[in-house]
């Protein structure tokens, strides 16, 4: 509960900072607040297995782990945003406030034990993102991204609300424990009321949209491409972590044994999602759009973690989400520096990067190799762990499809790396050197190496 309070208060104060046009104070204030939230999240007093607010929230080991990843990734994104927003003086405090409020929504999602609170968390997470996607008012692509995300997100909210109504109508309660007891009261899931099954399916449809999995993935490439780069990476990492954590919480704590009935559905959707994402990424020339389809493909790999949910720990999915987030942050950070100097967001705009900035190239290469699942980087460990669990659950055919898709991914990730090493026609790319910016990139790159070589450091902590 402490990090939610800290970030909520910080978000309100950030809006006052924006109102008084104290631009120089905005970023240091939100960074300190985010650090305080991360520290308070790990305090022993924050661990509370007893549900709060009449059983609507529970800050247990599961929610604290997901909150720690979301806050840590947000902290890195905020540091990198300094370069992006250094000339944006008008609404900087409001922009940072929306970042913080969105993280608060994500933490409420993964800590919810009640469908009403669950819905509130989703909306607190999503509404700031609608605004942030359209925050570049003079950019038509940003306006389109915000409008498209808002309209489709609002439309899918209706599915979730209808699902919640149907579940409540059959169970008579919004509480996860009551719903779980209702499911256990039947000898088999075949005996459950059809309205209840339809309600659960509609809620899962909303989650499939939020994680940009097929067949509801079509919004993400356009929204990611049109959104400001720092907003895009926030949506692809923090928001997606919250969505996966929320889906895991719902499946595990709410419908329990019934989750196995959806394993085949998740397997088929995972295969479809990773195949569409990788095949479409092969055709992209824009780095942001390539990363958007890469995000779709990785959602497919992550959906494999929903198979056989009752017999597996949550660590594997969280580990994969963390290393995927780190790699994406590195890629977008390099994209920002190159676009600033070249004025181009295409993959070809990376040409000459190695001649000018070998360090940035090294960071980009390791990030791409991690996303491709090349050992000994952390991305390989994440994919390997998910594949092993899928085989244990009897889905070897899905692992074969995932392995083929991983090979496809290598082709477009290597396109990005090759472009960085090719000489530019006009000479080396002139990228300004920023000490703090480069230090964050190096730390993130080292994290991919360390977590890949010593994965037990992560699993041992959690």
N, C-alpha and C positions, 0 to 999 in steps of 0.2 A: 504493500500500500504506500510505503514511503516514496518510492520513485514516481508514482502517479501524482502524489501531492506536490513533489518538488518540480516536476515538469509542468504541471498545470499552473502553478504559481509563476514559474519562470515564463511560461507562454503569455500569461496576462501582463506581466511586467514588460515583456518584450514589445507588446502592443503599445504600452505607454512610452517606451523608448522610441518607437516609430512615430508616435503622436508628437513628441517633443523634438523629433528629427535629430536624435543623438546617434548618428550613424556609426561613429567610432566605438561606441559602447556596446552596440548590439551583439556583435559576434563574441567578444570576450565574455559577455554576460551569459549568453546561451551555452557557450562552451563550459563555463564554470558550473552552470546548472546541470548540464548533461553529465559532467564528471561527478557531481554530487549525487545525481540520480543513480549512476552506476555503482557508486560506493554504498549508497543506502540500500540498493537492491540486494547487496550481499551481506548486509548486517544480519546477525542472528535474530534480532527482533522482527525482521521482515518476514521470517519464515513462520507461517501460520497455517497449519493443516486444518484448523477449524474455520469453516466458511463464515464469511462476514456479511453484514447487511442482509439478515434473514436468509442466509444461505445462497446469496446471489454471486458472491465472489470468493475465490479461494486462492491464496498465494502459497502454493506448495512448491515442491522441488521442480516440477514440470514448468510452471509458469515463470519461476525465477530464472531458469536456464534460458528460456526463450526471450525473456525481457533483457537479460544480460547481453545476448547476441544483438538484439535490436538496438539497444542503447549504444553498444560499442561501435556498431557499423554507422549509426547516426552521427556519433562523435567524429569519426573519420570523414564522413561526407561533409559535415559542417566545417571542418578544417579546410577541406579542399574547396569549399564554396567561397572562401575569402577571395580567391583569385577571380572567380566567375562574377561575383557581385561587387567587386571593388569600385565600379563606376555606377552602380545602381543605388542612388541615394534616396529615391522617392519612398519606397515602401519596404525597406530592408527589415525593420523590426517586425512588421506584419508577416513577412515571408518566413522569418525564423520562428515566429510564434506558431505558424501553421505546421512547420516541421515538428515542433514539440507536441502539439495537440494530436497530430497523426500518430506519433509514437505512443502517446497515452491511449489512444483507441486500440492500438495493437496489443498493448499490455492488458487492457480490459478484456479483449477477445480471448487471449490465452489463459486468463484467470477466471473466466466466467463459469458459473455452475447453474445458470438460469438462462432460458432462451431470450427473455426480455433484455437482460444485461448483455447477452451475447450480441443481440441486434444493435443495441446502443454502441457497443464497442466497434462493430463493423462500420457504423455510420460515422463515428468520431474519427476512425481511421480514413474513411473514404472521402468525406466532404472536403477536408483540407486539400486532398490530392486533386479534386476537381478544380479547385481554385489555383493551385500551384501549377498544374498543367497548362493553364491559360494565362500565367502570370506575365508573360512577355506580350503585352497588349499590342505592340506595334508589329508583331510577327504573326502573319496569317496562319502559318502552320501551328503555332502555339494556340491561337484562338480555336482552330479546328480541333486540335487535340483535346482541349478543355471541354468543348461542346460535345464532342463525340463520347468522351469518357463519362461526362455527366448524364447524357441521355441514355446510354447503354447501361451505365451503373444504376440509374434510377429505375430503368425497366427491369433489371435483374433483381432489384430490391423487392419488387412485387412478388416474384417467385418465392423469395425467402419468407416474406410476410405470409403468403398463402400457405407455405409449408408449416410455418409456426402455428398458424390458426388450426390447420388440420391435426397437427400433433396435439395441441392443447384440447381440441374438441374430443379426441379419443381418449386422452390420458386424464384430462381435468387438472393438469398442473404444468407450469413452465419449468419446474426444477429438474435438473439432470438426474438426480437420484430417484425422483418419483418416476421419471420416464424409464430409467434403467430397471426399476422394480417392476414396472408395467411390462417391459419386454420379458423379464425373467418369470413373470406369472404365467406365461404360456409355455407349453411343453416344447414347441418348436416355432420357428419364425413363420412357418406356413400358416399357423393358426392366428397370427396377428391380423387385426382389422386392415382391410385394404386402404382405408383412408389414412391410417397411420403410416403405412408403407409409402403411399403417395406423398404425404407430408415430408417424410425423411428424404425422399428422392428429390423433392423440390428444393429443400435446404442444401442438399449436396450439389444440385445444379448451380446454385448461387456461388458455392465454393469453387466449382470448376471454372466459373467465369472469373472469380477473383484471382485465381492462380494462373489464369490465361492458358488453360488446357483446352485441347480440341474437344468438341467442335465450337467452343466459345472463346477461341483464341484470336479471332479476326480483328478485335479492337486494338490489341497491344502493339503491333508494328506501327500503325499510324499514330497512336497516342505517344508511344515512346519516341518516335522520330520527331514529332512536333513539339514535345515538351522540352523545356530547358534541360541541358545535359545533367545537371545535378539533381533535378527532379526525376529525370528518367532513371538514374541509378538508384535513387531512393525508392522508387516504385518497384524496380526490379529486384531489390534486395530486402529492405526493411519491410515494405508492405507485403511482399511475397512470403517472408518469414512469418509474419503475423497471420497470413491467410493459411499457410500450412499448419502452423501451430494451433490455430483455431479449429481447423478441420480435424486435426488429430484429437484435440480435446473433445469435440463433439462426438466423434466416432467412438472413442474409448470410454469416456465418462457417461455418455448419454445413452447410446443404443447398444453398447457392449457386444454381446455375442452375435447380435444381428449384423454386425459389421462384416462378418465373413460372407454373408449373402451378397455383398457388393464386390467381393474380391475379383470375380470374373469381369465385372463392369470396369473396375479400376484398371485391370490388366489390359483390356481392350483399349480403353481410353489412353493409357500410358503408351501403348504401342503406336496408336494413331497420332498422339501429340508429339512424341519424339521424332516420328517419321516426317510429319508435316513441317515441324520446326527446322530439322536439318536439311531437308530438301529445298525449302524456301530460302534458307540462309545461303545455300550454294550460289544463288542467283543475285545476291545483293552486292551493290557497289558502295552503298553508304555504310559507314562503320556503325552508326547508331542503329540502323535498320537491321544490320547483321546481328548485332548484339540483342536486338529485340527478338528475332527469330531464335537466336541461341537461348534466350530466356524461355521461350516456348518449349524448345527441346529439353532443356533442363527440368522444366516442370514435369515432363513425361518421365524422366528418370526418377524424380522425387515421388511421383505418384506410385511408383513401385513399392515405396515404403508403406503404403496403405494396405498392401496385401498381407493377409494373415496378421492383422493388427494386434490381436490378443496375445500372440506368442512372441512378440518382439519388443525390445526396448526402444525408447524414443531417441537414443543418442545418435544413431546412424543418420537419421533424417536431419537432425540439428547440425551435426558435423558437416554434412554435405551442404546444407544451406549456408553455413558460416564460410566455408572455403570458396563456394560459388560467389558469395557476396564480396569477399576480398578480391577475387580475380576480376570481377566486374568493376569494382571501385578503381582498380589499377588501370583497366582498359579505358574507362571514361576519363580518368585524370590525364592520361596521355592524349586522348582525343581532344580534351579542352586546350592543352598547350599547343598542339599542332594546329587546331582550327584557329586559335588566336593569331598565330604567326602566318599561316597559309591562307586563311579565309575559306578553307575547304574542309568539309566533313567526310569526304570520300576516302576509301581505302588507299587510292592512288596518292592522296595528300600526305601519306606517311613516308613517301619516298624521300630519301636523303636524311631521314631521322638518325640513322646510325652514324653518319658522317658528322653530324652536329652534336648529338647528345647520346653517346653510347649507353649511359646509365639509364636513361628513359627507355631506350630500346631493349636493354636487358630486362627491365621490369615488365615491359609489354610482352616480351617473348615468354617469360616464365608464367605470366597470367594466361596467355593463350595456351601454353602447354598444359597448364593445370585444368583449364576448361576442356581441353581435348582429352584429358585423362591419361596423360603420359607420366610414368613413374620417373623419379621418386616424389613427385609433387603431390600436394594434398588432394587435388582433384581425382587422381588415380585411386587413392585410398577410399575416398567417398564413393566412387562408382563401384569399386571392388566390393565394399561392404554391402551396398544395396543389392548388387548382383548375387552375392552369396546367399543373402537372406531370401531372395526370390527363388533361387534353386531349392533351398530347404523347404519352401512352401509349395514346391511342385510346379513351378512356372519356368521350367528350363527353356521352353519355346520363347517366352518373353525376353529372357536373358540373351538368347541368340539374336532376336530383333534389336535389342538394346546394343549389343556388341557391334552389329552391322551399322547401326546409326552412329555409334562412337567413331567408327572408321570414316563415315561420311563427314562427321564433324571435324576430323583432322584436316580435311581438304580445305575448308574455308578458314579455319584458324591459321593454317600455314600460309594461306593467301595474305593474311594480315602481316604475318612475320616476314614473309618474303618482300612485301612492299616496303617495310621499314629498312631493309638492308639494300634495296635498289637505289642507285644514285639518282638524285633529282636532276631534271634538265637545267634548272636555273642555279645549280649548286646546292650545298647543304642547307637544310632547313634551319632558319635562324630562330631558335627557341630560347627565350630569356630564361636565365637560371634563377630559381627561387629556392632558397635554402630550406625553409619550412616545408614547402610543397614537395621537394625532392626527398626530404627526410621521411615524410609520411609514406611516400611510394616505396622507399627502401624498406621501411618497417613492415609494410604490407607484404612485400615480396619475400622478405625473410620469414614471415609468418607462414606463407605457402610452403616454403622449404622445410621449416621446422615441423609443422603439422603433418607434412607428408612423410618425413623421415622418422619422426617420433610421434605417431598419432596417439599413443597412450598418454601423452601429456594432456590431451583434451579429454579422453575418456577417463583418465585417472582423476582429473579435477571434478568432472561431473558424475 
